[in-house]
Amino acid sequence: MVIVEKQRAERIAILRLAGSIDLVRMMALREAIIKVAAEGYLQVILDCRRLRSVNEKSLEVLTSTLCRLRRFDGDVSLLALPPAVEETFRSAGVFPFFEHYREERGARQACRLKRLAMAG
């Protein structure tokens, strides 16, 4: 399940994830990220608090989506990774590619700063 929240003033999209993500659901997540980016929300935060698991192979799709956004000065950040999900990111070797935050406030502040740096 993906719930999309757009912070208009900050131009940040927060995608709240829940349950488990397999390859099919990761493709849907990829499409959701691409959609909000096309609307101008290039700073994307994936709220992982309610995420139980992620298929390791599907992380290739997420990483390629991250690379795509970075070509347009965007980014995908991870918020509140549960330990089991973090371990999957680490074992897949993609953990270092993503910025990760424990609190939403810190993630939003970092996204605002990135947006300002890109504009200035």
C-alpha positions, 0 to 999 in steps of 0.5 A, a space after each residue: 500500500 502506498 499513500 501519497 502526501 504532497 507538501 505543496 509549499 515545500 515541493 516534497 512528496 511523502 509516500 507512506 508505505 505499508 506491508 510487504 513490497 515484492 517486485 510487482 508492488 515495487 513497480 507500482 511504487 516506481 510509477 508513483 515516484 515518477 508521477 509525483 516527480 512529473 508534477 514537480 515534487 522531485 524530493 521524495 521521502 519514502 516513509 517506511 515505518 509500517 513496512 514489514 519487508 522488501 524483496 531484495 531483487 526489487 531494490 534494483 528497481 528502486 535504485 534505478 528510480 533514484 538514479 533517474 530522479 538524480 539526473 533531474 536534481 531530485 532525490 529519494 530518501 528513506 524514513 524510519 527503516 525497520 531493522 529487518 528492512 534496513 538489513 535487506 537494503 544492506 544485504 542488497 548493497 544499496 543502503 549507502 545510495 539512499 539518505 536515511 532519516 529516523 524522524 520525518 522532521 529531519 527528512 523534510 528539513 534535508 529535502 528543503 535544503 536540497 531544493 534550495 541548493 538546487 535553486 540557488 
